[in-house]
Amino acid sequence: MTVGEETNFDLIVVGAGLVGATCALSLASGGNGELNIALIEAGPETAQPNLANFDPRVVALTPHSQALFQRLGVWQDMVSQRVSPYQDMFVWDAEGTGHISFNAQQVQQACLGHIVENSVALAAIMNTVEQHPAITIIRPARVKQLMLPSETQTQVLVILESGETVKGSLLVAADGANSKLRSLANLPTREWAYGQKAIVTSVQTTESHQRTAYQRFLSSGPLAFLPLQDDRDQGTSSSIVWSADEALADRMMALSDEEFCETLGEAFEHRLGEVTHVDKRFCIPLIQRHAIDYFTPGMALVGDAAHTLHPLAGQGVNLGLLDSEVLTNEILRAHQRSIPFGETQILRRYQRQRKAGNLGMMGMMEGFKRLFASDELGVRYLRNAGMKRLDHWPLLKNTIIRQAMGL
Ligand SMILES: Cc1cc2nc3c(=O)[nH]c(=O)nc-3n(C[C@H](O)[C@H](O)[C@H](O)COP(=O)(O)OP(=O)(O)OC[C@H]3O[C@@H](n4cnc5c(N)ncnc54)[C@H](O)[C@@H]3O)c2cc1C
């Protein structure tokens, strides 16, 4: 759409990725549907998923995220396209005999979560967003400049590359890991590279995954096989996320498809037989990043704009959706009480509720990564013994699994 110079909204969300689009929909659907929202996105139309192939980017959605999508009325649309439930998870150490297995029945659930292709999830959310009368989608439009509230002006002004201006009471920055809004607002981050890259793609195997998600911890990085549901439901399609030290990842990217399948099968101890086919591979550098503050008056960060972490526990989107949920609740509560939602007290409450949890998850991922990267005999012994112990400790296992599922 074309926006006029004085286009005015209650809220402006920048970034129609999984987190930003969900946030816009939650804000528009909450309360009495009184808030009008601008959703600004740099990319052109949302592509409809091509179900003849698998999207190389998938997310492992927790039951908590699934429940959010159910409340927003978009889950059924995802299910009608393609989602892959998994009931079991098996994690093991390449350097020893320690392993842990988790099962949905242990926590009285039908499944531990769903593997959903990014394109499927995003298309389902955007199908509903596009029809919502309270949301104005402005795309393709890239944010160029920003004017946050000051003594002379109470509103936020977002200036697009086209020169047009969008005004609002609060700006939600959901513009991803390299957030331009975060830099424009001078919100610094703590960040460090893991020294690893993740290879993502989908593969075919000779044996069925039996709806189990697998993770093998190699000293060079974790390798995950995530079960995908194919047309014939044979269970032989999986999405892989193979995190490895940079030089090794580069070498694996340079292999032919046949060589890659063979190397991957060996790294996975042929748990699902032979790897017979690999789709196009993508390689993503892994960086841990955390904004020191999640807000400045008039603007809040959510999702990857606030934090990125190692994909080894598949929690990135789930954490971003939790950010969106908490921020939405705070905004709606403030609106009910006629408190301006760009106020520091509102945004500070959001930060307080989300920052510690995100930091805790990031710390845990870093700990896991270091623990399994160590070749020291003592550390290897301890982690294998620890895994075995934990596997036979149902109470603690249940607590861990319920937390990971967001229950
Ligand atoms: C290899 C890998 C595997 C992963 N696996 C999982 C998993 O299993 N489970 C999980 O939960 N997470 C996983 N993640 C993390 C997950 O993919 C991210 O956390 C998630 O995609 C972030 O969503 P987002 O909406 O915050 O950002 P993005 O998806 O990056 O969306 C940002 C949007 O903002 C737009 N934008 C950017 N700049 C501008 C601008 N200036 N103006 C307007 N628009 C702009 C972009 O076009 C984009 O649409 C994984 C990540 C990696 C790297």
PDBQT file of the ligand as one rigid body, heavy atoms in Angstrom, charges set to zero:
ROOT
HETATM    1  C1  LIG A 501      20.373 -23.203  11.438  1.00  0.00    +0.000 C 
HETATM    2  C2  LIG A 501      19.274 -22.709  12.295  1.00  0.00    +0.000 A 
HETATM    3  C3  LIG A 501      18.311 -23.596  12.769  1.00  0.00    +0.000 A 
HETATM    4  C4  LIG A 501      17.272 -23.150  13.595  1.00  0.00    +0.000 A 
HETATM    5  N1  LIG A 501      16.362 -24.039  14.086  1.00  0.00    +0.000 NA
HETATM    6  C5  LIG A 501      15.389 -23.607  14.931  1.00  0.00    +0.000 A 
HETATM    7  C6  LIG A 501      14.433 -24.510  15.514  1.00  0.00    +0.000 A 
HETATM    8  O1  LIG A 501      14.440 -25.716  15.296  1.00  0.00    +0.000 OA
HETATM    9  N2  LIG A 501      13.502 -24.003  16.363  1.00  0.00    +0.000 N 
HETATM   10  C7  LIG A 501      13.438 -22.668  16.656  1.00  0.00    +0.000 A 
HETATM   11  O2  LIG A 501      12.571 -22.260  17.445  1.00  0.00    +0.000 OA
HETATM   12  N3  LIG A 501      14.311 -21.789  16.097  1.00  0.00    +0.000 NA
HETATM   13  C8  LIG A 501      15.277 -22.219  15.263  1.00  0.00    +0.000 A 
HETATM   14  N4  LIG A 501      16.166 -21.340  14.722  1.00  0.00    +0.000 N 
HETATM   15  C9  LIG A 501      16.040 -19.907  15.017  1.00  0.00    +0.000 C 
HETATM   16  C10 LIG A 501      14.925 -19.249  14.209  1.00  0.00    +0.000 C 
HETATM   17  O3  LIG A 501      15.047 -19.545  12.839  1.00  0.00    +0.000 OA
HETATM   18  C11 LIG A 501      14.926 -17.750  14.449  1.00  0.00    +0.000 C 
HETATM   19  O4  LIG A 501      14.936 -17.521  15.845  1.00  0.00    +0.000 OA
HETATM   20  C12 LIG A 501      13.680 -17.090  13.859  1.00  0.00    +0.000 C 
HETATM   21  O5  LIG A 501      13.566 -17.317  12.479  1.00  0.00    +0.000 OA
HETATM   22  C13 LIG A 501      13.691 -15.585  14.113  1.00  0.00    +0.000 C 
HETATM   23  O6  LIG A 501      12.479 -15.012  13.693  1.00  0.00    +0.000 OA
HETATM   24  P1  LIG A 501      12.291 -13.428  13.672  1.00  0.00    +0.000 P 
HETATM   25  O7  LIG A 501      10.899 -13.202  13.185  1.00  0.00    +0.000 OA
HETATM   26  O8  LIG A 501      12.706 -12.846  14.974  1.00  0.00    +0.000 OA
HETATM   27  O9  LIG A 501      13.360 -12.884  12.619  1.00  0.00    +0.000 OA
HETATM   28  P2  LIG A 501      13.435 -13.137  11.007  1.00  0.00    +0.000 P 
HETATM   29  O10 LIG A 501      12.844 -14.432  10.628  1.00  0.00    +0.000 OA
HETATM   30  O11 LIG A 501      14.866 -12.873  10.640  1.00  0.00    +0.000 OA
HETATM   31  O12 LIG A 501      12.512 -11.984  10.411  1.00  0.00    +0.000 OA
HETATM   32  C14 LIG A 501      12.906 -10.632  10.314  1.00  0.00    +0.000 C 
HETATM   33  C15 LIG A 501      12.052  -9.931   9.238  1.00  0.00    +0.000 C 
HETATM   34  O13 LIG A 501      12.340  -8.536   9.244  1.00  0.00    +0.000 OA
HETATM   35  C16 LIG A 501      12.469  -8.058   7.908  1.00  0.00    +0.000 C 
HETATM   36  N5  LIG A 501      13.356  -6.873   7.924  1.00  0.00    +0.000 N 
HETATM   37  C17 LIG A 501      14.679  -6.857   8.222  1.00  0.00    +0.000 A 
HETATM   38  N6  LIG A 501      15.148  -5.587   8.157  1.00  0.00    +0.000 NA
HETATM   39  C18 LIG A 501      14.110  -4.788   7.825  1.00  0.00    +0.000 A 
HETATM   40  C19 LIG A 501      13.960  -3.367   7.596  1.00  0.00    +0.000 A 
HETATM   41  N7  LIG A 501      14.986  -2.512   7.715  1.00  0.00    +0.000 N 
HETATM   42  N8  LIG A 501      12.731  -2.877   7.239  1.00  0.00    +0.000 NA
HETATM   43  C20 LIG A 501      11.671  -3.726   7.120  1.00  0.00    +0.000 A 
HETATM   44  N9  LIG A 501      11.760  -5.079   7.325  1.00  0.00    +0.000 NA
HETATM   45  C21 LIG A 501      12.958  -5.608   7.677  1.00  0.00    +0.000 A 
HETATM   46  C22 LIG A 501      13.050  -9.246   7.151  1.00  0.00    +0.000 C 
HETATM   47  O14 LIG A 501      12.766  -9.168   5.767  1.00  0.00    +0.000 OA
HETATM   48  C23 LIG A 501      12.341 -10.449   7.842  1.00  0.00    +0.000 C 
HETATM   49  O15 LIG A 501      11.123 -10.786   7.203  1.00  0.00    +0.000 OA
HETATM   50  C24 LIG A 501      17.212 -21.772  13.923  1.00  0.00    +0.000 A 
HETATM   51  C25 LIG A 501      18.167 -20.870  13.430  1.00  0.00    +0.000 A 
HETATM   52  C26 LIG A 501      19.204 -21.344  12.636  1.00  0.00    +0.000 A 
HETATM   53  C27 LIG A 501      20.256 -20.358  12.149  1.00  0.00    +0.000 C 
ENDROOT
TORSDOF 0
